[in-house]
Amino acid sequence: MAERPSPEEIILYEKDPKTKIATITFNRPDFLNAPTSMARLRYADVLRAANADNDVKVVIIRGV
């Protein structure tokens, strides 16, 4: 049985300070980007952090 990827591998976060756009990417295409329970917690944490960051004006949520 394959080892589960870490939440950091499933939920990717990038921020472009120039455009003030943050991108959250679900990276688990073999499972239709369904997050694990730990990845859901990471998603919530990343979304909260982006919301509190004054250098982020737009958040794009996408899947691979």
CHARMM internal coordinates of N, CA and C (Angstrom, degrees):
IC EDIT
DIST 1 N 1 CA 1.4534
DIST 1 CA 1 C 1.5292
ANGL 1 N 1 CA 1 C 108.79
DIST 1 C 2 N 1.2947
ANGL 1 CA 1 C 2 N 116.28
DIHE 1 N 1 CA 1 C 2 N 134.27
DIST 2 N 2 CA 1.4644
ANGL 1 C 2 N 2 CA 121.25
DIHE 1 CA 1 C 2 N 2 CA -178.15
DIST 2 CA 2 C 1.5226
ANGL 2 N 2 CA 2 C 110.93
DIHE 1 C 2 N 2 CA 2 C -73.36
DIST 2 C 3 N 1.3116
ANGL 2 CA 2 C 3 N 114.85
DIHE 2 N 2 CA 2 C 3 N 146.89
DIST 3 N 3 CA 1.4586
ANGL 2 C 3 N 3 CA 120.53
DIHE 2 CA 2 C 3 N 3 CA 177.87
DIST 3 CA 3 C 1.5246
ANGL 3 N 3 CA 3 C 109.64
DIHE 2 C 3 N 3 CA 3 C -74.19
DIST 3 C 4 N 1.3168
ANGL 3 CA 3 C 4 N 115.83
DIHE 3 N 3 CA 3 C 4 N 141.16
DIST 4 N 4 CA 1.4706
ANGL 3 C 4 N 4 CA 120.30
DIHE 3 CA 3 C 4 N 4 CA 178.22
DIST 4 CA 4 C 1.5142
ANGL 4 N 4 CA 4 C 110.42
DIHE 3 C 4 N 4 CA 4 C -69.59
DIST 4 C 5 N 1.3244
ANGL 4 CA 4 C 5 N 116.67
DIHE 4 N 4 CA 4 C 5 N 141.50
DIST 5 N 5 CA 1.4680
ANGL 4 C 5 N 5 CA 118.67
DIHE 4 CA 4 C 5 N 5 CA 175.98
DIST 5 CA 5 C 1.5288
ANGL 5 N 5 CA 5 C 110.10
DIHE 4 C 5 N 5 CA 5 C -70.35
DIST 5 C 6 N 1.3076
ANGL 5 CA 5 C 6 N 115.39
DIHE 5 N 5 CA 5 C 6 N 156.26
DIST 6 N 6 CA 1.4648
ANGL 5 C 6 N 6 CA 119.95
DIHE 5 CA 5 C 6 N 6 CA 179.17
DIST 6 CA 6 C 1.5288
ANGL 6 N 6 CA 6 C 109.69
DIHE 5 C 6 N 6 CA 6 C -71.88
DIST 6 C 7 N 1.3289
ANGL 6 CA 6 C 7 N 117.40
DIHE 6 N 6 CA 6 C 7 N 159.41
DIST 7 N 7 CA 1.4676
ANGL 6 C 7 N 7 CA 120.17
DIHE 6 CA 6 C 7 N 7 CA 176.83
DIST 7 CA 7 C 1.5263
ANGL 7 N 7 CA 7 C 112.23
DIHE 6 C 7 N 7 CA 7 C -57.09
DIST 7 C 8 N 1.3338
ANGL 7 CA 7 C 8 N 116.83
DIHE 7 N 7 CA 7 C 8 N -33.53
DIST 8 N 8 CA 1.4674
ANGL 7 C 8 N 8 CA 120.79
DIHE 7 CA 7 C 8 N 8 CA 179.16
DIST 8 CA 8 C 1.5267
ANGL 8 N 8 CA 8 C 111.84
DIHE 7 C 8 N 8 CA 8 C -68.41
DIST 8 C 9 N 1.3355
ANGL 8 CA 8 C 9 N 117.15
DIHE 8 N 8 CA 8 C 9 N -25.50
DIST 9 N 9 CA 1.4650
ANGL 8 C 9 N 9 CA 120.87
DIHE 8 CA 8 C 9 N 9 CA 176.93
DIST 9 CA 9 C 1.5252
ANGL 9 N 9 CA 9 C 111.41
DIHE 8 C 9 N 9 CA 9 C -81.99
DIST 9 C 10 N 1.3241
ANGL 9 CA 9 C 10 N 116.59
DIHE 9 N 9 CA 9 C 10 N -26.99
DIST 10 N 10 CA 1.4693
ANGL 9 C 10 N 10 CA 121.29
DIHE 9 CA 9 C 10 N 10 CA -178.42
DIST 10 CA 10 C 1.5281
ANGL 10 N 10 CA 10 C 111.02
DIHE 9 C 10 N 10 CA 10 C -84.86
DIST 10 C 11 N 1.3269
ANGL 10 CA 10 C 11 N 117.13
DIHE 10 N 10 CA 10 C 11 N -44.42
DIST 11 N 11 CA 1.4646
ANGL 10 C 11 N 11 CA 122.08
DIHE 10 CA 10 C 11 N 11 CA -178.84
DIST 11 CA 11 C 1.5257
ANGL 11 N 11 CA 11 C 107.88
DIHE 10 C 11 N 11 CA 11 C -108.28
DIST 11 C 12 N 1.3263
ANGL 11 CA 11 C 12 N 115.51
DIHE 11 N 11 CA 11 C 12 N 107.09
DIST 12 N 12 CA 1.4641
ANGL 11 C 12 N 12 CA 121.24
DIHE 11 CA 11 C 12 N 12 CA -179.27
DIST 12 CA 12 C 1.5290
ANGL 12 N 12 CA 12 C 109.22
DIHE 11 C 12 N 12 CA 12 C -97.59
DIST 12 C 13 N 1.3256
ANGL 12 CA 12 C 13 N 116.20
DIHE 12 N 12 CA 12 C 13 N 143.43
DIST 13 N 13 CA 1.4644
ANGL 12 C 13 N 13 CA 120.84
DIHE 12 CA 12 C 13 N 13 CA -179.24
DIST 13 CA 13 C 1.5156
ANGL 13 N 13 CA 13 C 109.31
DIHE 12 C 13 N 13 CA 13 C -131.84
DIST 13 C 14 N 1.3155
ANGL 13 CA 13 C 14 N 115.43
DIHE 13 N 13 CA 13 C 14 N 128.03
DIST 14 N 14 CA 1.4652
ANGL 13 C 14 N 14 CA 121.77
DIHE 13 CA 13 C 14 N 14 CA 176.87
DIST 14 CA 14 C 1.5197
ANGL 14 N 14 CA 14 C 108.32
DIHE 13 C 14 N 14 CA 14 C -133.39
DIST 14 C 15 N 1.3309
ANGL 14 CA 14 C 15 N 114.81
DIHE 14 N 14 CA 14 C 15 N 144.76
DIST 15 N 15 CA 1.4622
ANGL 14 C 15 N 15 CA 119.81
DIHE 14 CA 14 C 15 N 15 CA 178.23
DIST 15 CA 15 C 1.5170
ANGL 15 N 15 CA 15 C 108.52
DIHE 14 C 15 N 15 CA 15 C -132.61
DIST 15 C 16 N 1.3259
ANGL 15 CA 15 C 16 N 116.03
DIHE 15 N 15 CA 15 C 16 N 131.45
DIST 16 N 16 CA 1.4648
ANGL 15 C 16 N 16 CA 121.57
DIHE 15 CA 15 C 16 N 16 CA 177.01
DIST 16 CA 16 C 1.5244
ANGL 16 N 16 CA 16 C 107.84
DIHE 15 C 16 N 16 CA 16 C -105.69
DIST 16 C 17 N 1.3343
ANGL 16 CA 16 C 17 N 117.74
DIHE 16 N 16 CA 16 C 17 N 105.49
DIST 17 N 17 CA 1.4638
ANGL 16 C 17 N 17 CA 119.98
DIHE 16 CA 16 C 17 N 17 CA -177.50
DIST 17 CA 17 C 1.5274
ANGL 17 N 17 CA 17 C 113.38
DIHE 16 C 17 N 17 CA 17 C -63.69
DIST 17 C 18 N 1.3164
ANGL 17 CA 17 C 18 N 116.87
DIHE 17 N 17 CA 17 C 18 N -26.15
DIST 18 N 18 CA 1.4624
ANGL 17 C 18 N 18 CA 120.37
DIHE 17 CA 17 C 18 N 18 CA -179.06
DIST 18 CA 18 C 1.5292
ANGL 18 N 18 CA 18 C 111.12
DIHE 17 C 18 N 18 CA 18 C -68.92
DIST 18 C 19 N 1.3298
ANGL 18 CA 18 C 19 N 116.99
DIHE 18 N 18 CA 18 C 19 N -45.02
DIST 19 N 19 CA 1.4680
ANGL 18 C 19 N 19 CA 120.85
DIHE 18 CA 18 C 19 N 19 CA -177.90
DIST 19 CA 19 C 1.5249
ANGL 19 N 19 CA 19 C 112.66
DIHE 18 C 19 N 19 CA 19 C -95.22
DIST 19 C 20 N 1.3432
ANGL 19 CA 19 C 20 N 116.58
DIHE 19 N 19 CA 19 C 20 N -12.14
DIST 20 N 20 CA 1.4694
ANGL 19 C 20 N 20 CA 122.73
DIHE 19 CA 19 C 20 N 20 CA -177.08
DIST 20 CA 20 C 1.5310
ANGL 20 N 20 CA 20 C 111.69
DIHE 19 C 20 N 20 CA 20 C 62.73
DIST 20 C 21 N 1.3411
ANGL 20 CA 20 C 21 N 115.40
DIHE 20 N 20 CA 20 C 21 N 31.99
DIST 21 N 21 CA 1.4622
ANGL 20 C 21 N 21 CA 121.73
DIHE 20 CA 20 C 21 N 21 CA 178.22
DIST 21 CA 21 C 1.5211
ANGL 21 N 21 CA 21 C 108.66
DIHE 20 C 21 N 21 CA 21 C -109.95
DIST 21 C 22 N 1.3260
ANGL 21 CA 21 C 22 N 115.90
DIHE 21 N 21 CA 21 C 22 N 128.94
DIST 22 N 22 CA 1.4599
ANGL 21 C 22 N 22 CA 121.91
DIHE 21 CA 21 C 22 N 22 CA 173.75
DIST 22 CA 22 C 1.5271
ANGL 22 N 22 CA 22 C 107.78
DIHE 21 C 22 N 22 CA 22 C -106.03
DIST 22 C 23 N 1.3198
ANGL 22 CA 22 C 23 N 115.76
DIHE 22 N 22 CA 22 C 23 N 143.04
DIST 23 N 23 CA 1.4585
ANGL 22 C 23 N 23 CA 120.86
DIHE 22 CA 22 C 23 N 23 CA 179.00
DIST 23 CA 23 C 1.5190
ANGL 23 N 23 CA 23 C 109.21
DIHE 22 C 23 N 23 CA 23 C -123.86
DIST 23 C 24 N 1.3257
ANGL 23 CA 23 C 24 N 115.36
DIHE 23 N 23 CA 23 C 24 N 126.33
DIST 24 N 24 CA 1.4574
ANGL 23 C 24 N 24 CA 122.23
DIHE 23 CA 23 C 24 N 24 CA 174.20
DIST 24 CA 24 C 1.5243
ANGL 24 N 24 CA 24 C 106.06
DIHE 23 C 24 N 24 CA 24 C -108.45
DIST 24 C 25 N 1.3321
ANGL 24 CA 24 C 25 N 116.11
DIHE 24 N 24 CA 24 C 25 N 123.87
DIST 25 N 25 CA 1.4588
ANGL 24 C 25 N 25 CA 120.91
DIHE 24 CA 24 C 25 N 25 CA -176.76
DIST 25 CA 25 C 1.5239
ANGL 25 N 25 CA 25 C 110.11
DIHE 24 C 25 N 25 CA 25 C -119.40
DIST 25 C 26 N 1.3275
ANGL 25 CA 25 C 26 N 116.06
DIHE 25 N 25 CA 25 C 26 N 126.55
DIST 26 N 26 CA 1.4581
ANGL 25 C 26 N 26 CA 121.81
DIHE 25 CA 25 C 26 N 26 CA 171.81
DIST 26 CA 26 C 1.5254
ANGL 26 N 26 CA 26 C 106.61
DIHE 25 C 26 N 26 CA 26 C -83.54
DIST 26 C 27 N 1.3279
ANGL 26 CA 26 C 27 N 116.92
DIHE 26 N 26 CA 26 C 27 N 120.19
DIST 27 N 27 CA 1.4544
ANGL 26 C 27 N 27 CA 122.32
DIHE 26 CA 26 C 27 N 27 CA -173.01
DIST 27 CA 27 C 1.5321
ANGL 27 N 27 CA 27 C 110.35
DIHE 26 C 27 N 27 CA 27 C -120.54
DIST 27 C 28 N 1.3106
ANGL 27 CA 27 C 28 N 115.97
DIHE 27 N 27 CA 27 C 28 N 67.86
DIST 28 N 28 CA 1.4652
ANGL 27 C 28 N 28 CA 121.16
DIHE 27 CA 27 C 28 N 28 CA 176.80
DIST 28 CA 28 C 1.5311
ANGL 28 N 28 CA 28 C 108.52
DIHE 27 C 28 N 28 CA 28 C -145.52
DIST 28 C 29 N 1.3297
ANGL 28 CA 28 C 29 N 117.06
DIHE 28 N 28 CA 28 C 29 N 59.24
DIST 29 N 29 CA 1.4654
ANGL 28 C 29 N 29 CA 120.45
DIHE 28 CA 28 C 29 N 29 CA -171.89
DIST 29 CA 29 C 1.5286
ANGL 29 N 29 CA 29 C 114.07
DIHE 28 C 29 N 29 CA 29 C -63.40
DIST 29 C 30 N 1.3276
ANGL 29 CA 29 C 30 N 117.88
DIHE 29 N 29 CA 29 C 30 N -27.80
DIST 30 N 30 CA 1.4643
ANGL 29 C 30 N 30 CA 119.52
DIHE 29 CA 29 C 30 N 30 CA -179.81
DIST 30 CA 30 C 1.5252
ANGL 30 N 30 CA 30 C 112.11
DIHE 29 C 30 N 30 CA 30 C -65.40
DIST 30 C 31 N 1.3306
ANGL 30 CA 30 C 31 N 116.80
DIHE 30 N 30 CA 30 C 31 N -19.20
DIST 31 N 31 CA 1.4632
ANGL 30 C 31 N 31 CA 122.09
DIHE 30 CA 30 C 31 N 31 CA 179.18
DIST 31 CA 31 C 1.5247
ANGL 31 N 31 CA 31 C 110.75
DIHE 30 C 31 N 31 CA 31 C -119.43
DIST 31 C 32 N 1.3312
ANGL 31 CA 31 C 32 N 115.99
DIHE 31 N 31 CA 31 C 32 N 31.62
DIST 32 N 32 CA 1.4689
ANGL 31 C 32 N 32 CA 123.10
DIHE 31 CA 31 C 32 N 32 CA 179.40
DIST 32 CA 32 C 1.5266
ANGL 32 N 32 CA 32 C 111.78
DIHE 31 C 32 N 32 CA 32 C 54.78
DIST 32 C 33 N 1.3353
ANGL 32 CA 32 C 33 N 115.61
DIHE 32 N 32 CA 32 C 33 N 32.91
DIST 33 N 33 CA 1.4664
ANGL 32 C 33 N 33 CA 124.29
DIHE 32 CA 32 C 33 N 33 CA 179.03
DIST 33 CA 33 C 1.5238
ANGL 33 N 33 CA 33 C 113.88
DIHE 32 C 33 N 33 CA 33 C 62.20
DIST 33 C 34 N 1.3213
ANGL 33 CA 33 C 34 N 116.31
DIHE 33 N 33 CA 33 C 34 N 23.33
DIST 34 N 34 CA 1.4642
ANGL 33 C 34 N 34 CA 119.82
DIHE 33 CA 33 C 34 N 34 CA 175.13
DIST 34 CA 34 C 1.5303
ANGL 34 N 34 CA 34 C 108.38
DIHE 33 C 34 N 34 CA 34 C -71.29
DIST 34 C 35 N 1.3281
ANGL 34 CA 34 C 35 N 117.89
DIHE 34 N 34 CA 34 C 35 N 124.53
DIST 35 N 35 CA 1.4630
ANGL 34 C 35 N 35 CA 119.67
DIHE 34 CA 34 C 35 N 35 CA -178.66
DIST 35 CA 35 C 1.5246
ANGL 35 N 35 CA 35 C 111.64
DIHE 34 C 35 N 35 CA 35 C -80.65
DIST 35 C 36 N 1.3174
ANGL 35 CA 35 C 36 N 115.84
DIHE 35 N 35 CA 35 C 36 N 153.37
DIST 36 N 36 CA 1.4572
ANGL 35 C 36 N 36 CA 120.90
DIHE 35 CA 35 C 36 N 36 CA 170.88
DIST 36 CA 36 C 1.5311
ANGL 36 N 36 CA 36 C 107.55
DIHE 35 C 36 N 36 CA 36 C -75.42
DIST 36 C 37 N 1.3198
ANGL 36 CA 36 C 37 N 117.03
DIHE 36 N 36 CA 36 C 37 N 171.40
DIST 37 N 37 CA 1.4679
ANGL 36 C 37 N 37 CA 118.94
DIHE 36 CA 36 C 37 N 37 CA 179.69
DIST 37 CA 37 C 1.5307
ANGL 37 N 37 CA 37 C 110.82
DIHE 36 C 37 N 37 CA 37 C -62.84
DIST 37 C 38 N 1.3188
ANGL 37 CA 37 C 38 N 117.78
DIHE 37 N 37 CA 37 C 38 N -37.77
DIST 38 N 38 CA 1.4679
ANGL 37 C 38 N 38 CA 120.30
DIHE 37 CA 37 C 38 N 38 CA 178.11
DIST 38 CA 38 C 1.5320
ANGL 38 N 38 CA 38 C 110.97
DIHE 37 C 38 N 38 CA 38 C -69.97
DIST 38 C 39 N 1.3195
ANGL 38 CA 38 C 39 N 117.55
DIHE 38 N 38 CA 38 C 39 N -34.06
DIST 39 N 39 CA 1.4660
ANGL 38 C 39 N 39 CA 120.42
DIHE 38 CA 38 C 39 N 39 CA 177.96
DIST 39 CA 39 C 1.5252
ANGL 39 N 39 CA 39 C 110.48
DIHE 38 C 39 N 39 CA 39 C -68.52
DIST 39 C 40 N 1.3332
ANGL 39 CA 39 C 40 N 117.55
DIHE 39 N 39 CA 39 C 40 N -32.91
DIST 40 N 40 CA 1.4716
ANGL 39 C 40 N 40 CA 119.80
DIHE 39 CA 39 C 40 N 40 CA 176.34
DIST 40 CA 40 C 1.5251
ANGL 40 N 40 CA 40 C 110.28
DIHE 39 C 40 N 40 CA 40 C -63.27
DIST 40 C 41 N 1.3271
ANGL 40 CA 40 C 41 N 116.28
DIHE 40 N 40 CA 40 C 41 N -39.29
DIST 41 N 41 CA 1.4702
ANGL 40 C 41 N 41 CA 119.88
DIHE 40 CA 40 C 41 N 41 CA 177.26
DIST 41 CA 41 C 1.5299
ANGL 41 N 41 CA 41 C 110.58
DIHE 40 C 41 N 41 CA 41 C -65.28
DIST 41 C 42 N 1.3245
ANGL 41 CA 41 C 42 N 116.51
DIHE 41 N 41 CA 41 C 42 N -41.63
DIST 42 N 42 CA 1.4724
ANGL 41 C 42 N 42 CA 119.55
DIHE 41 CA 41 C 42 N 42 CA 177.28
DIST 42 CA 42 C 1.5253
ANGL 42 N 42 CA 42 C 110.58
DIHE 41 C 42 N 42 CA 42 C -62.75
DIST 42 C 43 N 1.3251
ANGL 42 CA 42 C 43 N 117.00
DIHE 42 N 42 CA 42 C 43 N -41.90
DIST 43 N 43 CA 1.4665
ANGL 42 C 43 N 43 CA 121.11
DIHE 42 CA 42 C 43 N 43 CA 178.85
DIST 43 CA 43 C 1.5310
ANGL 43 N 43 CA 43 C 110.01
DIHE 42 C 43 N 43 CA 43 C -57.67
DIST 43 C 44 N 1.3249
ANGL 43 CA 43 C 44 N 116.72
DIHE 43 N 43 CA 43 C 44 N -46.45
DIST 44 N 44 CA 1.4681
ANGL 43 C 44 N 44 CA 120.65
DIHE 43 CA 43 C 44 N 44 CA 179.32
DIST 44 CA 44 C 1.5276
ANGL 44 N 44 CA 44 C 110.71
DIHE 43 C 44 N 44 CA 44 C -62.18
DIST 44 C 45 N 1.3288
ANGL 44 CA 44 C 45 N 117.13
DIHE 44 N 44 CA 44 C 45 N -42.78
DIST 45 N 45 CA 1.4698
ANGL 44 C 45 N 45 CA 120.90
DIHE 44 CA 44 C 45 N 45 CA 179.56
DIST 45 CA 45 C 1.5243
ANGL 45 N 45 CA 45 C 111.75
DIHE 44 C 45 N 45 CA 45 C -63.79
DIST 45 C 46 N 1.3357
ANGL 45 CA 45 C 46 N 116.55
DIHE 45 N 45 CA 45 C 46 N -43.59
DIST 46 N 46 CA 1.4653
ANGL 45 C 46 N 46 CA 121.01
DIHE 45 CA 45 C 46 N 46 CA -179.32
DIST 46 CA 46 C 1.5250
ANGL 46 N 46 CA 46 C 110.26
DIHE 45 C 46 N 46 CA 46 C -65.97
DIST 46 C 47 N 1.3186
ANGL 46 CA 46 C 47 N 116.73
DIHE 46 N 46 CA 46 C 47 N -41.01
DIST 47 N 47 CA 1.4656
ANGL 46 C 47 N 47 CA 120.52
DIHE 46 CA 46 C 47 N 47 CA 179.47
DIST 47 CA 47 C 1.5284
ANGL 47 N 47 CA 47 C 110.89
DIHE 46 C 47 N 47 CA 47 C -64.94
DIST 47 C 48 N 1.3338
ANGL 47 CA 47 C 48 N 117.03
DIHE 47 N 47 CA 47 C 48 N -41.61
DIST 48 N 48 CA 1.4682
ANGL 47 C 48 N 48 CA 120.73
DIHE 47 CA 47 C 48 N 48 CA 176.80
DIST 48 CA 48 C 1.5298
ANGL 48 N 48 CA 48 C 111.10
DIHE 47 C 48 N 48 CA 48 C -63.14
DIST 48 C 49 N 1.3305
ANGL 48 CA 48 C 49 N 116.12
DIHE 48 N 48 CA 48 C 49 N -42.37
DIST 49 N 49 CA 1.4660
ANGL 48 C 49 N 49 CA 120.22
DIHE 48 CA 48 C 49 N 49 CA 179.93
DIST 49 CA 49 C 1.5296
ANGL 49 N 49 CA 49 C 110.86
DIHE 48 C 49 N 49 CA 49 C -63.77
DIST 49 C 50 N 1.3169
ANGL 49 CA 49 C 50 N 117.28
DIHE 49 N 49 CA 49 C 50 N -42.06
DIST 50 N 50 CA 1.4705
ANGL 49 C 50 N 50 CA 120.66
DIHE 49 CA 49 C 50 N 50 CA 178.41
DIST 50 CA 50 C 1.5233
ANGL 50 N 50 CA 50 C 110.43
DIHE 49 C 50 N 50 CA 50 C -64.20
DIST 50 C 51 N 1.3218
ANGL 50 CA 50 C 51 N 116.61
DIHE 50 N 50 CA 50 C 51 N -38.70
DIST 51 N 51 CA 1.4627
ANGL 50 C 51 N 51 CA 121.10
DIHE 50 CA 50 C 51 N 51 CA 179.54
DIST 51 CA 51 C 1.5305
ANGL 51 N 51 CA 51 C 111.43
DIHE 50 C 51 N 51 CA 51 C -64.30
DIST 51 C 52 N 1.3187
ANGL 51 CA 51 C 52 N 116.86
DIHE 51 N 51 CA 51 C 52 N -36.18
DIST 52 N 52 CA 1.4632
ANGL 51 C 52 N 52 CA 121.31
DIHE 51 CA 51 C 52 N 52 CA -177.76
DIST 52 CA 52 C 1.5306
ANGL 52 N 52 CA 52 C 112.98
DIHE 51 C 52 N 52 CA 52 C -83.99
DIST 52 C 53 N 1.3186
ANGL 52 CA 52 C 53 N 117.27
DIHE 52 N 52 CA 52 C 53 N -12.78
DIST 53 N 53 CA 1.4697
ANGL 52 C 53 N 53 CA 122.21
DIHE 52 CA 52 C 53 N 53 CA -176.37
DIST 53 CA 53 C 1.5280
ANGL 53 N 53 CA 53 C 110.30
DIHE 52 C 53 N 53 CA 53 C -83.39
DIST 53 C 54 N 1.3238
ANGL 53 CA 53 C 54 N 116.80
DIHE 53 N 53 CA 53 C 54 N 115.62
DIST 54 N 54 CA 1.4671
ANGL 53 C 54 N 54 CA 121.00
DIHE 53 CA 53 C 54 N 54 CA 179.72
DIST 54 CA 54 C 1.5257
ANGL 54 N 54 CA 54 C 112.95
DIHE 53 C 54 N 54 CA 54 C -67.26
DIST 54 C 55 N 1.3231
ANGL 54 CA 54 C 55 N 117.19
DIHE 54 N 54 CA 54 C 55 N -15.78
DIST 55 N 55 CA 1.4630
ANGL 54 C 55 N 55 CA 121.29
DIHE 54 CA 54 C 55 N 55 CA 178.44
DIST 55 CA 55 C 1.5256
ANGL 55 N 55 CA 55 C 112.44
DIHE 54 C 55 N 55 CA 55 C -87.27
DIST 55 C 56 N 1.3280
ANGL 55 CA 55 C 56 N 117.45
DIHE 55 N 55 CA 55 C 56 N 2.72
DIST 56 N 56 CA 1.4712
ANGL 55 C 56 N 56 CA 121.70
DIHE 55 CA 55 C 56 N 56 CA 177.80
DIST 56 CA 56 C 1.5237
ANGL 56 N 56 CA 56 C 108.29
DIHE 55 C 56 N 56 CA 56 C -114.74
DIST 56 C 57 N 1.3125
ANGL 56 CA 56 C 57 N 116.02
DIHE 56 N 56 CA 56 C 57 N 122.69
DIST 57 N 57 CA 1.4699
ANGL 56 C 57 N 57 CA 121.47
DIHE 56 CA 56 C 57 N 57 CA 178.52
DIST 57 CA 57 C 1.5246
ANGL 57 N 57 CA 57 C 112.02
DIHE 56 C 57 N 57 CA 57 C -110.19
DIST 57 C 58 N 1.3463
ANGL 57 CA 57 C 58 N 117.18
DIHE 57 N 57 CA 57 C 58 N -23.13
DIST 58 N 58 CA 1.4642
ANGL 57 C 58 N 58 CA 122.51
DIHE 57 CA 57 C 58 N 58 CA -178.05
DIST 58 CA 58 C 1.5231
ANGL 58 N 58 CA 58 C 108.23
DIHE 57 C 58 N 58 CA 58 C -137.28
DIST 58 C 59 N 1.3298
ANGL 58 CA 58 C 59 N 116.34
DIHE 58 N 58 CA 58 C 59 N 138.96
DIST 59 N 59 CA 1.4613
ANGL 58 C 59 N 59 CA 121.30
DIHE 58 CA 58 C 59 N 59 CA 173.78
DIST 59 CA 59 C 1.5229
ANGL 59 N 59 CA 59 C 107.88
DIHE 58 C 59 N 59 CA 59 C -120.08
DIST 59 C 60 N 1.3181
ANGL 59 CA 59 C 60 N 115.45
DIHE 59 N 59 CA 59 C 60 N 125.68
DIST 60 N 60 CA 1.4626
ANGL 59 C 60 N 60 CA 121.81
DIHE 59 CA 59 C 60 N 60 CA 175.67
DIST 60 CA 60 C 1.5178
ANGL 60 N 60 CA 60 C 106.99
DIHE 59 C 60 N 60 CA 60 C -105.51
DIST 60 C 61 N 1.3251
ANGL 60 CA 60 C 61 N 116.21
DIHE 60 N 60 CA 60 C 61 N 128.59
DIST 61 N 61 CA 1.4615
ANGL 60 C 61 N 61 CA 121.69
DIHE 60 CA 60 C 61 N 61 CA 177.89
DIST 61 CA 61 C 1.5183
ANGL 61 N 61 CA 61 C 106.92
DIHE 60 C 61 N 61 CA 61 C -113.29
DIST 61 C 62 N 1.3278
ANGL 61 CA 61 C 62 N 115.89
DIHE 61 N 61 CA 61 C 62 N 124.43
DIST 62 N 62 CA 1.4609
ANGL 61 C 62 N 62 CA 119.59
DIHE 61 CA 61 C 62 N 62 CA -176.26
DIST 62 CA 62 C 1.5210
ANGL 62 N 62 CA 62 C 110.12
DIHE 61 C 62 N 62 CA 62 C -144.06
DIST 62 C 63 N 1.3074
ANGL 62 CA 62 C 63 N 114.98
DIHE 62 N 62 CA 62 C 63 N 169.20
DIST 63 N 63 CA 1.4567
ANGL 62 C 63 N 63 CA 121.60
DIHE 62 CA 62 C 63 N 63 CA 175.34
DIST 63 CA 63 C 1.5108
ANGL 63 N 63 CA 63 C 109.93
DIHE 62 C 63 N 63 CA 63 C -127.38
DIST 63 C 64 N 1.3215
ANGL 63 CA 63 C 64 N 115.64
DIHE 63 N 63 CA 63 C 64 N 157.72
DIST 64 N 64 CA 1.4668
ANGL 63 C 64 N 64 CA 119.94
DIHE 63 CA 63 C 64 N 64 CA 176.84
DIST 64 CA 64 C 1.5030
ANGL 64 N 64 CA 64 C 109.95
DIHE 63 C 64 N 64 CA 64 C -95.62
END
COOR INIT
IC SEED 1 N 1 CA 1 C
IC BUILD
